[in-house]
Amino acid sequence: MSDIILYVDDDDANLVVLEAACGKELKILTAHSGAEALKIMREREVAVLLSDQRMPGMTGVELFEQVRDEFPNVVRVLITAYSDFQDATAAINRGHVQRFLRKPWVIEELKANLREALELYRSTRKMQLLEQRLRETERVYALGIVAGGIAHELRNPIAAVATSLSLLRDGLSNLSSSLPMGSPLMTTLQEMALTVADARQGIQQITDITRGVELSQRRRDMEDEADLCEIARLTLSSLQGELRQRALLEVSIAPLPLVRGARAKLGQVVLNLIVNAMQSLPARPRVENRIRITLRREDGQARLDVEDNCGGLGSDAQHVFDPFYSRSGAAGRGLGLAISRQIVEEVGGKLSMKSTEQGTCFSAAFPLAASDGKTSAA
């Protein structure tokens, strides 16, 4: 992940001064024009673009417009000696800048702004990478659940066919042994026995394949460790816009040790549980809908509770973890909770649900990692 700051200014003196002032603490690249800056950005990942406004050929706002379309994640900071309100308005409306600074700058203030811009870039990229991994994980787990379900359903009929073939083999063997030597039926029985043997070999191959699918679904990744607090914060940040529109949110995150499991998979669990709570909210004023999220250490495990006040599940309770089953009146594909339970169980945890007339609470318990001396910040 990049930590490069690119400063664009047609004045060499400004470039030298800023590089000298910040170069020891921050990774600074410089460019004399918008065209040169774009060339650098197409060759290297840039986190923050700091640009002067008044430059020949291409102004700072015009540069930001191009960067906004081509490199939307780059944090854009406009700096100028002109206190022109139109420049500021254009920078905000057209270039979508995150900062607007004036010359002459105060070095410490400038450094603070640049550090904040870098942190914003890192947080945005982390969130995007997490969302990408969550989408990939969901696709893989959706396919895995379907494949695992098919393999499980095939187990009994395959066993029945294998048993029938064994009985047929034994019957042919007994029949063959009862025939006199040189009987014309002997050749036919031998050919039938070879056919049965081929069928039994095919059934064994099918059995091996289905067993492999089931084992792959039960395989546990015991080596990965993840910061559940950070995952929860990033997930809430990515959903904050929709959460604010749908419900009043209560969040309590206590410091926790690292937990066992892959970051992307655990992120899928947190996301699915929160999205499930949002999808269950009825169409009523926002202030009447509440979602409470609690993350704490309990009984030697990390425990995540996601609770809503949307009333009991009723008949849905017995099917809530079934693949492709959607809660009555809720949106979604019916995979989120099934996927989440499988992920939690893979790392040795447990996902449970408690529903009353007042609401529903999903609780995920995660085992702590072996290096549980490391504690994440709340």
Protein Blocks (a to p, Z undefined) as FASTA:
>chain_A
ZZbdcdddfbfklmmmmmmmmmmmpccdddfbfklmmmmmmmpccfbdcddfbdghiafk
lmmmmmmmmmmmbccddddfbfcfklmmmmmmmnopabdcdddddfklmmmmmmmmmmmm
mmmmmmmmmmmmmmmmmmmmmmmmmmmmmmmmmmmmmmmmmmmmmmmmmmmmmmmmmpce
hiaklmmmmmmmmmmmmmmmmmmmmmmmmmmmmmmmmpccfkbccdfklmmmmmmmmmmm
mmmmmpccddddddddddeddfklmmmmmmmmmmmmmmmpccddfklpccddddddeehi
acdddddfebpekjmmmmmmpghiacehiacjhlmmmmmmmmmmmnopacdddddfkbcc
ddddddddfklmbccdZZ
